[in-house]
Amino acid sequence: MNIVKKIIGFVMDILETIVFIGSLFIVVYLFIMQPNQVKGASMEPTFDSGDYILTSKITYKFRTQKRGDVIVFKSPKNPDVEYIKRVIGLPGDKIKIQEGNLYINNALIQENYISAKTNLWEGGFIKEGEELVIPDKMLFVMGDNRPRSSDSREFGPIQEESIIGFVFYRYYPPNKTGWIKNPLGSLNLDLAK
């Protein structure tokens, strides 16, 4: 009888530990951060299809978005689909694409992280040489692989409320693990408005 009680006690301890760890995982996943897998070529060369990243769900509760942040958000066309893109324009920014170059608030932006010049599509949201002012509570986003990215050039600015989180770390593949750097974070374009 004594052995049965010890076994039952041991099993209950294991179950309590499993329930505690499971609860902790659920809280972290729902409210703090989640893993994501990059699917598609729209963020090459920064991210390849198959890369695994961590997305913070709380970063934007403590600070606003910055130009150059990489975010995961719900597709404006289908909220069941998640996109990964780079924040290019903030509310109030003036965006213009002319001859394959990006201008923010009348300043030409040097984008060393992209794979090709910024193209436009006939029938897209933004037109060659036309200035677009980003409305309040909206962001202009683009993929780093401009010829292969469905982004704000096609569907327009996205709602801030559609953001799932801020991409801050890549944990797979092992040879590319590390913190995600923001190549536009130090730009001060507010004076040019």
GULUMMAR-817652 format. One record per residue (C-alpha): x, y, z; residue number from 1; residue in three letters. Coordinates in nm, 3 decimals. Layout:
N
X Y Z NUM ALA
...
***
This chain:
193
0.000 0.000 0.000 1 MET
0.281 0.241 0.093 2 ASN
0.450 0.187 -0.246 3 ILE
0.122 0.264 -0.430 4 VAL
0.087 0.594 -0.239 5 LYS
0.447 0.689 -0.330 6 LYS
0.386 0.609 -0.695 7 ILE
0.060 0.810 -0.698 8 ILE
0.238 1.101 -0.524 9 GLY
0.522 1.087 -0.776 10 PHE
0.278 1.083 -1.072 11 VAL
0.081 1.376 -0.921 12 MET
0.404 1.577 -0.882 13 ASP
0.489 1.516 -1.248 14 ILE
0.136 1.614 -1.358 15 LEU
0.151 1.935 -1.149 16 GLU
0.483 2.024 -1.311 17 THR
0.346 1.954 -1.661 18 ILE
0.033 2.163 -1.595 19 VAL
0.244 2.451 -1.455 20 PHE
0.487 2.448 -1.751 21 ILE
0.198 2.417 -1.998 22 GLY
0.016 2.711 -1.837 23 SER
0.334 2.920 -1.843 24 LEU
0.387 2.836 -2.212 25 PHE
0.027 2.934 -2.298 26 ILE
0.059 3.269 -2.117 27 VAL
0.391 3.345 -2.292 28 VAL
0.251 3.240 -2.632 29 TYR
-0.075 3.435 -2.602 30 LEU
0.051 3.755 -2.442 31 PHE
0.430 3.795 -2.461 32 ILE
0.590 3.635 -2.769 33 MET
0.541 3.366 -3.027 34 GLN
0.756 3.176 -3.273 35 PRO
0.691 3.225 -3.645 36 ASN
0.828 3.067 -3.960 37 GLN
0.908 3.283 -4.261 38 VAL
0.722 3.156 -4.567 39 LYS
0.805 3.286 -4.911 40 GLY
1.075 3.505 -5.062 41 ALA
0.934 3.852 -4.986 42 SER
1.194 3.935 -4.717 43 MET
1.508 3.805 -4.894 44 GLU
1.797 3.865 -4.842 45 PRO
1.719 3.951 -4.476 46 THR
1.512 3.636 -4.416 47 PHE
1.490 3.323 -4.625 48 ASP
1.184 3.103 -4.652 49 SER
1.207 2.851 -4.368 50 GLY
1.381 3.082 -4.118 51 ASP
1.236 3.068 -3.767 52 TYR
1.191 3.393 -3.575 53 ILE
1.058 3.516 -3.242 54 LEU
0.791 3.784 -3.245 55 THR
0.732 4.009 -2.940 56 SER
0.368 4.084 -2.872 57 LYS
0.442 4.339 -2.599 58 ILE
0.709 4.566 -2.751 59 THR
0.453 4.809 -2.895 60 TYR
0.278 4.839 -2.560 61 LYS
0.592 5.019 -2.437 62 PHE
0.703 5.207 -2.749 63 ARG
0.570 5.308 -3.089 64 THR
0.677 5.152 -3.416 65 GLN
0.997 5.276 -3.580 66 LYS
1.096 5.292 -3.945 67 ARG
1.292 4.977 -4.025 68 GLY
1.118 4.754 -3.766 69 ASP
1.031 4.411 -3.900 70 VAL
0.676 4.315 -3.804 71 ILE
0.430 4.029 -3.840 72 VAL
0.073 4.141 -3.914 73 PHE
-0.258 4.009 -4.041 74 LYS
-0.299 4.039 -4.417 75 SER
-0.545 4.315 -4.512 76 PRO
-0.685 4.082 -4.780 77 LYS
-0.722 3.773 -4.557 78 ASN
-0.688 3.810 -4.176 79 PRO
-0.617 3.436 -4.145 80 ASP
-0.284 3.490 -4.325 81 VAL
0.016 3.648 -4.151 82 GLU
0.269 3.863 -4.338 83 TYR
0.621 3.963 -4.240 84 ILE
0.737 4.304 -4.371 85 LYS
0.950 4.604 -4.280 86 ARG
0.794 4.929 -4.153 87 VAL
0.884 5.202 -4.403 88 ILE
0.640 5.485 -4.330 89 GLY
0.493 5.605 -4.002 90 LEU
0.172 5.808 -3.954 91 PRO
0.219 6.151 -4.110 92 GLY
0.515 6.044 -4.327 93 ASP
0.519 6.135 -4.696 94 LYS
0.618 5.836 -4.910 95 ILE
0.719 5.862 -5.275 96 LYS
0.865 5.603 -5.510 97 ILE
1.030 5.744 -5.820 98 GLN
1.256 5.566 -6.070 99 GLU
1.301 5.275 -5.830 100 GLY
1.407 5.496 -5.539 101 ASN
1.228 5.544 -5.206 102 LEU
1.175 5.891 -5.063 103 TYR
1.048 5.951 -4.710 104 ILE
0.959 6.311 -4.623 105 ASN
1.144 6.427 -4.938 106 ASN
1.467 6.250 -4.835 107 ALA
1.616 5.980 -5.060 108 LEU
1.661 5.665 -4.850 109 ILE
1.966 5.444 -4.904 110 GLN
1.839 5.089 -4.854 111 GLU
2.143 4.861 -4.840 112 ASN
1.930 4.572 -4.707 113 TYR
1.707 4.526 -5.015 114 ILE
1.768 4.283 -5.300 115 SER
1.656 4.506 -5.591 116 ALA
1.528 4.857 -5.663 117 LYS
1.172 4.940 -5.558 118 THR
0.933 4.858 -5.840 119 ASN
0.565 4.946 -5.878 120 LEU
0.277 4.758 -6.040 121 TRP
0.011 4.888 -6.270 122 GLU
-0.311 4.912 -6.071 123 GLY
-0.125 4.917 -5.739 124 GLY
-0.209 5.151 -5.451 125 PHE
0.090 5.384 -5.498 126 ILE
0.179 5.538 -5.833 127 LYS
0.515 5.642 -5.981 128 GLU
0.628 5.980 -5.849 129 GLY
0.308 6.047 -5.650 130 GLU
0.340 6.142 -5.285 131 GLU
0.135 5.945 -5.032 132 LEU
0.076 6.079 -4.679 133 VAL
0.035 5.796 -4.427 134 ILE
-0.288 5.842 -4.224 135 PRO
-0.303 5.827 -3.843 136 ASP
-0.284 5.479 -3.688 137 LYS
-0.155 5.332 -4.015 138 MET
0.186 5.216 -4.143 139 LEU
0.342 5.176 -4.486 140 PHE
0.520 4.838 -4.506 141 VAL
0.734 4.669 -4.772 142 MET
0.924 4.345 -4.810 143 GLY
1.300 4.357 -4.865 144 ASP
1.267 4.156 -5.189 145 ASN
1.076 4.431 -5.368 146 ARG
1.002 4.245 -5.696 147 PRO
0.853 3.949 -5.502 148 ARG
0.661 4.117 -5.219 149 SER
0.290 4.183 -5.181 150 SER
0.291 4.490 -4.956 151 ASP
0.167 4.849 -4.913 152 SER
0.264 4.932 -5.272 153 ARG
-0.016 4.695 -5.372 154 GLU
-0.276 4.712 -5.091 155 PHE
-0.198 5.044 -4.922 156 GLY
-0.104 5.128 -4.564 157 PRO
-0.197 4.878 -4.292 158 ILE
-0.384 4.942 -3.967 159 GLN
-0.161 4.948 -3.658 160 GLU
-0.419 4.723 -3.488 161 GLU
-0.344 4.446 -3.742 162 SER
0.010 4.407 -3.601 163 ILE
0.072 4.077 -3.426 164 ILE
0.422 4.163 -3.311 165 GLY
0.774 4.295 -3.355 166 PHE
1.033 4.051 -3.492 167 VAL
1.338 4.066 -3.264 168 PHE
1.530 3.737 -3.294 169 TYR
1.605 3.462 -3.549 170 ARG
1.670 3.123 -3.389 171 TYR
1.695 2.900 -3.697 172 TYR
1.901 2.820 -3.901 173 PRO
2.186 2.798 -3.647 174 PRO
2.438 2.978 -3.871 175 ASN
2.211 3.287 -3.886 176 LYS
2.083 3.308 -3.526 177 THR
2.085 3.647 -3.360 178 GLY
1.910 3.973 -3.287 179 TRP
1.740 4.152 -3.575 180 ILE
1.899 4.489 -3.649 181 LYS
1.704 4.793 -3.767 182 ASN
1.887 4.958 -4.061 183 PRO
1.658 5.264 -4.058 184 LEU
1.624 5.316 -3.682 185 GLY
1.884 5.592 -3.660 186 SER
1.737 5.800 -3.946 187 LEU
1.590 6.131 -3.833 188 ASN
1.348 6.219 -4.108 189 LEU
1.102 6.410 -3.893 190 ASP
1.271 6.743 -3.964 191 LEU
1.211 6.704 -4.337 192 ALA
0.832 6.699 -4.304 193 LYS
***
